[in-house]
Amino acid sequence: MPPEESSSNQPWEAGPPDSSHRTLIFLLATLVVLAWLVWALRPDRPNVQPAPLRAQDIACPQGAGQFTPTNITEVPGLELASLGQERRNHVLQRLNMELCPCGCNTSIAYCLVSHVRCEKCRQRAQEIVAEER
């Protein structure tokens, strides 16, 4: 084989860069300049945390799902026997349909049964019973 044929077919031969090399270098230089601009022009952001919308109650865990009404018929700690049957049913319906004020995303009746120490819920339930008397 003649020497000029073997040297011209070698891919590692150094020569002038072609257009794809120039395009790649231009692209990298543009990305570097854009990254520097983003870093240099970024506004200073203070480390601020938003305040909670309402205070969290320790007695009740915060619920993540949607509110689902319940059908609880016996609520411990509430005196419903002194009410008539119609008033008792109306109180139970309200307790099962109204959202608990503590933020646990359950009904008042469910919160009274499952979170016995929830004072906000107990107060709201007593208000409902007082309204129905």
Residue pairs with C-beta under 8 A, 6 or more apart in sequence:
7 13
17 25
54 103
56 62
56 103
57 102
57 103
57 104
57 118
57 119
57 120
59 102
59 115
59 117
59 118
59 119
60 100
60 102
60 103
60 104
60 111
60 115
60 118
60 121
61 104
61 115
62 103
62 104
62 105
63 103
63 104
63 105
63 106
64 105
65 105
66 105
67 99
67 105
67 106
67 107
68 106
68 107
69 96
69 97
69 107
70 96
70 106
70 107
70 109
70 110
71 96
72 92
72 95
72 96
72 107
72 109
72 110
72 113
73 92
75 92
75 95
75 109
75 112
75 113
75 125
76 112
76 113
76 116
77 112
77 116
77 122
78 112
78 125
78 126
78 129
79 129
80 88
80 91
80 92
80 129
81 88
83 91
83 129
83 132
83 133
87 132
87 133
90 132
91 128
91 129
91 132
92 109
94 108
94 128
94 132
95 107
95 108
95 109
95 112
95 125
95 128
96 107
96 108
96 109
96 110
97 107
98 107
98 108
98 124
98 128
99 105
99 106
99 107
99 108
100 106
100 107
100 108
100 110
100 111
100 118
100 120
100 121
100 124
101 108
101 120
101 121
101 124
102 111
102 115
102 118
102 120
102 121
104 111
104 115
104 118
106 114
108 121
108 124
108 125
108 128
109 125
111 118
111 121
112 118
112 121
112 122
112 125
115 121
